[in-house]
């Protein structure tokens, strides 16, 4: 009896990966083993960078808040400590958005803290 290898399914698996690496440089786009390795490594980077993105955005928000707070004569740590003591619960993302797009509202928050 001949060996059954289900070539339809294995070809479909390869085509799926090769389709996903389309547009990459060199052999990464058309050589199966190289493409598979590139695809798997890309998934690893994607997983790590989804977490890294959160760190980078938090750092950006803190920098923006600190810059805007110093224009009002208070440091970032003093502002955040004052917000906590005053019971104002506003997250860093929103605070940074206010600092950039609506300085009057940010100034009002800083005055509450002072």
C-alpha positions in Angstrom: 0.0 0.0 0.0 1.5 3.4 -0.9 2.4 5.9 1.8 -0.1 8.7 2.3 1.6 12.1 3.0 -1.4 14.5 2.6 0.5 16.8 0.3 -2.4 19.1 0.1 -2.2 20.1 3.8 1.6 20.4 3.9 1.7 22.6 0.8 -1.1 24.7 2.3 1.0 25.1 5.5 4.0 26.2 3.5 2.0 28.6 1.3 0.5 30.2 4.4 3.9 31.0 5.8 5.3 32.1 2.5 2.4 34.4 2.0 3.1 36.0 5.4 6.7 36.7 4.7 6.0 38.2 1.3 7.9 41.5 0.9 10.9 40.5 3.0 14.5 40.8 1.7 16.5 38.1 0.0 15.8 34.4 0.6 13.5 35.2 3.5 10.6 35.6 1.1 10.9 32.4 -1.0 13.1 29.8 0.6 11.0 27.7 2.8 13.3 27.0 5.7 14.7 30.6 5.8 11.1 32.0 5.5 9.9 29.8 8.3 12.7 30.9 10.6 12.2 34.5 9.7 8.4 34.2 10.4 8.9 32.5 13.8 11.5 35.1 14.8 9.2 37.9 13.8 6.4 36.5 16.0 8.9 36.4 18.9 9.8 40.1 18.4 6.1 41.0 18.0 5.3 39.4 21.4 8.2 41.1 23.1 7.5 44.5 21.5 3.8 44.6 22.4 5.1 44.7 26.0 7.9 47.1 25.2 5.4 49.5 23.5 3.7 49.9 26.9 6.9 50.9 28.6 7.9 53.3 25.9 4.5 55.1 25.9 4.5 55.4 29.7 8.0 57.0 29.5 6.8 59.4 26.8 3.8 60.4 28.8 6.0 61.1 31.9 8.3 63.2 29.8 5.5 65.3 28.5 3.9 65.8 31.9 7.2 66.7 33.4 7.9 69.3 30.7 4.5 70.9 31.1 4.6 70.8 34.9 8.0 72.5 35.0 6.6 75.4 32.9 4.1 75.8 35.8 6.9 75.7 38.4 6.4 72.2 39.8 8.3 69.0 39.1 6.8 65.8 37.9 7.2 64.0 41.3 5.6 67.0 43.1 2.7 67.0 40.7 2.0 63.3 41.0 2.4 63.4 44.8 0.0 66.3 44.9 -2.5 64.6 42.7 -2.5 61.6 44.9 -2.9 63.7 48.1 -5.7 65.7 46.6 -7.5 62.5 45.6 -7.5 63.4 41.9 -7.5 60.1 39.9 -6.3 60.9 36.4 -4.0 58.6 34.5 -0.7 59.6 32.9 -2.0 59.1 29.3 -4.9 61.6 29.9 -2.6 64.0 31.8 -0.1 64.0 28.9 -2.8 64.6 26.4 -4.1 67.6 28.4 -0.6 69.0 28.7 -0.1 68.9 24.9 -3.5 69.7 23.6 -5.2 71.8 26.3 -2.7 73.7 28.4 -5.4 75.7 30.2 -6.9 72.5 31.6 -3.5 71.2 32.6 -2.8 74.5 34.4 -6.1 74.2 36.3 -5.1 70.8 37.5 -1.7 72.0 38.6 -3.3 74.9 40.5 -5.5 72.4 42.3 -2.4 70.5 43.3 -0.6 73.6 44.6 
